[in-house]
Amino acid sequence: MNTRAIAAALLLALAPVALGSPAYAQPADDPITKQARARFQEGVDFYDKGQYENARASFLQAYALKKHPAVLLNLAQSCAKGGHPLDASKYFRQFLREATSATPQQRTDAESGLAEVRQKLGRIEIAAPAGTEISVDDESAGTAPIADAIDVEPGTHTVKGGSESVAVTVSAGQKAQARFGAAGEPAAVVTPPPTGDTTPPADPPPPAGDATPPPQQKDSGVKRTNVLSPPENMLPVYIGLGAGVAGLIGTIVFASAKASAQDSADTVAQGIRDGAAKRGLPSAGICDSTNAAIVRDFGEACQTLRDNNSKVDTNALVANISAGVMVVGFVGAAGWYLLAPKKDDAKPAAQQTRIAPIVGFGTTGLSLSGSF
């Protein structure tokens, strides 16, 4: 169904039509009606864009200006989509009570919406003598007998009946019972959620004592994984191990080359010292001498010593770099293996998003009717 076409059809009907009724005997250009129509259109636009909080605010303003069932039902839907299930329940129930001229489809939409948001709420049944004033969290809930269970947010609530009070803990989709009377101390009795039969159950026998139920533990749905299990992506591990092995080989090879060059340098240096001693010359600084005889006798050996010392420095540098690569590679591979996301990590189930119209769950577009 085309959203804009239906919204336009509804907006064309937003002028007063019940001119015979004193409550709606206003001229077509009544400023209140115009403002309500404008706020309603804002709500439609926001809802179409998925801006449910803004849609909720606009529909609230429209309903404050013009208390029309079509706006009330759309307000309930916006609350449901915007994460306000308790408010949505309130407006769905109000619509079902007050919209006596609603079409069967509208009532079906409201009932479906109410059932859906109640899956996110707890419900408290009241068992108390007639005439008992009931309040939940210091907000009046009416006077007993209260036929329908009271919708509440999941958690613990203080329910008062006259001078008695009881703490009731209820989870989403769960129903609990608060009992009051002269039979003994009040108690909250957890009962399973309804299975489709909406007939109020008979009162259970009074419990032996306080029976306030603890909150039910819910499965978080997250599987605890072993830190030693393989990560989802092993490529960084392989790269790190490859770098570590290459660094290890380089460290061994160039450290060995350094040791060999050092041995050669030590041998040549010892030969120079022995030759200098035979000639009665000091060995210190002999390779730096410019004396022609010394250069002739020791020049070649000194050059070999310099070459070997250069090899020692070069091989030592490369060995140190290789050792660094080895450490980074192995540590990086180990860190990724231990800390990266695991293959068997449980992925949280994606929230199911239902595309719902302004009026009614399960269809597209706007299913609106009525007039201001």
C-alpha positions in Angstrom: 0.0 0.0 0.0 1.4 3.4 -0.9 2.3 5.3 2.3 2.0 8.8 0.9 -1.3 8.1 -0.9 -3.0 6.8 2.2 -1.5 9.6 4.4 -2.8 12.1 1.9 -6.2 10.5 1.9 -6.3 10.7 5.7 -5.1 14.3 5.8 -7.9 15.3 3.4 -10.3 14.0 6.0 -8.9 15.9 8.9 -11.5 18.6 8.9 -14.4 18.3 11.3 -17.2 16.2 9.9 -19.3 15.6 12.9 -20.9 19.0 12.8 -24.0 17.8 14.6 -21.9 16.8 17.7 -21.2 19.7 20.2 -17.7 18.3 20.8 -16.8 18.7 17.1 -18.9 21.6 16.0 -16.0 23.8 14.8 -15.4 25.5 11.5 -13.3 23.8 8.9 -10.5 26.3 9.4 -10.3 25.8 13.1 -6.7 26.7 14.2 -6.5 23.8 16.6 -7.5 21.3 13.9 -4.9 22.9 11.6 -2.2 22.5 14.2 -3.2 18.9 15.0 -3.2 18.1 11.3 0.3 19.7 10.9 1.7 17.7 13.9 0.1 14.5 12.6 1.8 15.0 9.2 5.1 15.6 10.9 4.6 12.3 12.7 3.9 10.5 9.5 7.1 12.0 7.9 9.3 11.1 10.8 7.9 7.6 11.0 8.6 7.1 7.3 12.2 8.1 7.9 12.5 5.7 10.8 12.8 8.6 13.3 10.4 7.0 15.8 11.3 9.3 18.8 10.4 12.4 16.7 7.3 10.7 15.4 6.2 9.8 18.9 6.7 13.5 20.0 4.7 14.8 17.0 1.8 12.3 17.6 1.7 13.2 21.3 1.3 16.9 20.3 -1.4 16.0 17.7 -3.3 13.9 20.3 -3.0 16.7 22.9 -4.6 19.1 20.4 -7.2 16.6 19.0 -8.0 13.4 20.8 -8.7 11.2 17.8 -8.4 7.4 17.8 -6.4 7.4 14.6 -3.7 9.5 16.3 -3.8 7.4 19.4 -3.2 4.2 17.5 -0.3 5.8 15.6 1.1 7.1 18.9 1.1 3.6 20.3 2.9 2.2 17.2 5.6 4.9 17.4 6.2 4.2 21.1 6.5 0.5 20.2 9.1 1.1 17.5 10.9 3.8 19.5 11.7 1.4 22.5 8.9 2.5 24.9 6.9 -0.7 25.3 5.2 0.4 28.5 3.8 3.6 26.9 2.9 1.6 23.8 0.9 -0.8 26.0 -0.9 2.1 27.6 -2.0 3.7 24.3 -2.9 0.4 22.7 -5.2 -0.4 25.7 -6.6 3.1 25.7 -7.4 2.8 22.0 -9.2 -0.6 22.5 -11.2 0.9 25.3 -12.2 4.2 23.7 -12.3 3.6 20.0 -15.8 2.2 19.9 -16.2 3.0 16.2 -12.8 1.4 15.2 -12.9 -1.0 12.2 -12.2 -4.7 12.9 -8.8 -4.3 11.2 -7.9 -1.5 13.4 -8.8 -3.5 16.5 -6.8 -6.4 15.2 -3.8 -4.2 14.6 -4.1 -2.8 18.1 -4.5 -6.2 19.7 -1.5 -7.6 17.8 0.6 -4.6 18.8 -0.4 -4.9 22.4 0.5 -8.6 22.4 3.9 -7.9 20.9 5.0 -5.1 23.3 3.8 -7.3 26.2 6.6 -9.7 25.3 9.0 -7.0 26.6 7.0 -6.2 29.7 6.2 -8.0 33.0 2.6 -8.2 34.3 1.3 -8.1 37.9 -2.1 -9.6 38.8 -3.7 -8.1 41.9 -5.6 -10.3 44.4 -7.1 -8.1 47.1 -10.4 -7.4 48.9 -12.8 -5.2 47.0 -12.3 -1.5 47.6 -8.6 -1.8 48.4 -6.6 1.0 46.9 -3.7 -0.4 44.8 -0.5 1.4 43.7 2.6 0.3 41.9 5.8 2.2 42.7 3.7 4.9 44.4 1.5 5.4 41.3 -2.2 4.6 41.6 -3.3 1.6 39.7 -7.0 1.7 40.7 -9.2 0.1 43.3 -9.7 -3.7 43.7 -11.0 -5.7 42.1 -8.6 -5.0 39.1 -9.7 -7.3 36.3 -6.6 -7.1 34.1 -3.0 -7.6 35.1 -0.9 -4.4 35.3 1.8 -4.0 32.7 5.2 -3.0 34.2 8.8 -2.8 33.1 10.8 -5.9 33.9 12.4 -5.7 37.3 11.4 -5.4 41.0 8.3 -3.2 41.9 6.7 -2.2 45.1 3.0 -3.0 45.1 0.8 -1.5 47.8 -2.6 -2.6 48.8 -4.0 -0.4 51.6 -1.5 -0.5 54.4 0.2 -3.6 53.1 3.1 -3.7 50.5 5.0 -6.4 48.7 8.0 -6.4 46.4 7.3 -8.2 43.2 10.0 -9.2 40.7 8.9 -10.0 37.2 10.8 -10.7 34.0 9.9 -9.8 30.4 7.0 -12.0 29.2 6.3 -13.2 32.8 3.3 -12.7 35.0 3.4 -12.4 38.8 0.7 -12.1 41.4 0.5 -9.8 44.4 -1.9 -10.9 47.1 -3.3 -8.7 49.9 -5.8 -9.4 52.7 -6.4 -10.6 56.2 -5.1 -14.2 55.5 -1.6 -13.2 56.4 1.3 -11.3 55.0 1.1 -10.4 51.4 3.1 -12.4 48.9 4.0 -12.2 45.3 3.5 -15.5 43.4 5.1 -16.0 40.0 2.9 -17.6 37.5 3.8 -18.7 33.9 2.9 -16.3 31.1 -0.4 -16.9 29.3 -0.6 -19.6 26.6 -3.3 -18.0 24.6 -6.2 -18.3 27.0 -7.1 -14.8 28.1 -9.6 -16.1 30.8 -8.2 -14.8 34.2 -7.0 -17.8 36.2 -8.5 -18.8 39.5 -6.7 -17.5 42.6 -4.1 -20.1 43.8 -4.2 -21.1 47.5 -2.3 -18.7 49.8 1.4 -19.6 50.1 2.9 -20.6 53.5 4.9 -17.5 53.8 6.7 -14.8 51.9 7.3 -16.0 48.4 8.8 -13.1 46.6 10.5 -14.8 43.6 14.0 -14.0 42.6 14.5 -12.6 39.1 14.9 -15.4 36.6 18.4 -15.8 35.2 18.4 -15.4 31.4 20.7 -17.1 29.1 22.9 -14.3 27.8 23.3 -16.2 24.5 27.1 -15.6 24.5 29.3 -18.8 24.4 32.4 -18.5 26.4 35.4 -19.5 24.2 38.8 -21.0 25.1 41.5 -18.4 24.7 43.7 -21.1 23.1 41.2 -21.9 20.4 42.3 -20.7 16.9 41.3 -17.2 15.8 38.8 -16.5 13.0 41.6 -15.1 10.8 44.9 -17.1 10.9 46.7 -15.1 8.3 48.4 -12.6 10.8 49.6 -15.7 12.8 51.2 -17.2 9.7 52.8 -13.9 8.7 54.1 -13.4 12.3 55.5 -16.9 12.4 57.1 -16.5 9.0 58.8 -13.3 10.1 59.9 -14.9 13.4 61.4 -17.9 11.6 63.2 -15.6 9.1 64.5 -13.5 11.9 65.7 -16.6 13.8 67.6 -17.9 10.8 69.1 -14.5 10.1 70.2 -14.2 13.7 71.9 -17.6 13.6 73.6 -17.0 10.2 74.9 -13.5 10.8 75.9 -14.2 14.4 78.0 -17.1 13.1 79.4 -14.9 10.4 80.3 -12.3 13.0 82.0 -14.9 15.2 84.0 -16.1 12.2 85.1 -12.6 11.2 86.0 -11.9 14.8 88.2 -15.0 14.9 90.0 -14.0 11.7 90.5 -10.4 13.0 91.9 -11.7 16.2 94.3 -14.0 14.3 95.6 -11.2 12.1 95.9 -8.8 15.0 98.0 -11.4 16.9 100.3 -11.9 13.8 100.8 -8.1 13.6 101.7 -7.9 17.3 104.2 -10.8 16.9 105.8 -9.3 13.8 106.2 -5.9 15.6 107.8 -7.6 18.6 110.4 -9.4 16.4 111.4 -6.0 14.9 111.4 -4.3 18.3 108.5 -2.1 17.3 105.5 -1.2 19.5 102.3 -2.9 18.2 100.0 -0.1 19.3 99.2 2.2 16.3 101.4 0.2 13.9 98.6 0.1 11.3 98.3 3.8 11.5 102.0 4.5 10.9 103.1 6.3 7.7 106.7 4.9 7.9 107.6 3.4 4.5 109.3 0.4 6.0 106.4 -0.4 8.4 103.8 0.1 5.6 105.9 -2.3 3.4 106.1 -5.0 6.1 102.6 -4.6 7.8 100.4 -2.8 5.2 98.8 -6.0 3.8 98.2 -7.5 7.2 96.7 -4.2 8.5 94.3 -4.0 5.5 93.2 -7.6 6.2 92.6 -6.6 9.9 90.5 -3.6 8.8 88.4 -5.8 6.5 87.8 -8.4 9.2 86.7 -5.7 11.7 84.3 -4.2 9.1 82.8 -7.7 8.6 82.4 -8.1 12.4 80.5 -4.8 12.7 78.3 -5.5 9.6 77.4 -9.0 10.7 76.7 -7.9 14.3 74.3 -5.2 13.0 72.4 -7.6 10.7 72.2 -10.2 13.5 70.7 -7.7 15.9 68.1 -6.6 13.3 67.3 -10.2 12.7 66.8 -10.8 16.4 64.4 -7.9 16.5 62.4 -9.2 13.6 62.3 -12.6 15.3 60.9 -11.2 18.5 58.3 -9.0 16.8 57.2 -11.8 14.6 56.8 -14.4 17.3 55.2 -12.0 19.8 52.8 -10.6 17.2 51.7 -14.1 16.1 51.2 -15.2 19.7 49.3 -12.0 20.6 47.0 -12.3 17.6 46.4 -16.0 18.3 45.3 -15.3 21.9 43.5 -12.0 21.5 41.9 -12.0 18.1 38.2 -12.9 17.6 37.8 -16.7 17.7 36.2 -19.0 15.2 33.8 -20.3 17.7 32.8 -17.0 19.2 29.0 -16.9 19.5 27.6 -14.1 17.4 24.6 -12.4 19.1 21.5 -13.0 17.2 20.5 -10.0 15.1 17.5 -8.3 16.3 14.6 -9.0 14.2 13.3 -5.8 12.8 9.7 -5.9 11.6 8.6 -3.3 9.1 5.3 -2.0 10.5 2.9 0.7 9.3 1.8 3.6 11.4 -1.3 1.6 12.2 -0.8 -2.2 12.6 2.1 -4.6 12.6 2.8 -6.7 9.6 1.7 -4.5 6.7 3.4 -1.7 4.8 2.3 1.8 4.4 -0.4 3.5 6.5 -3.6 1.8 7.3 -5.5 4.9 8.6 -9.1 5.9 8.7 -11.3 8.4 10.4 -11.3 12.1 10.5 -10.7 15.0 12.8 
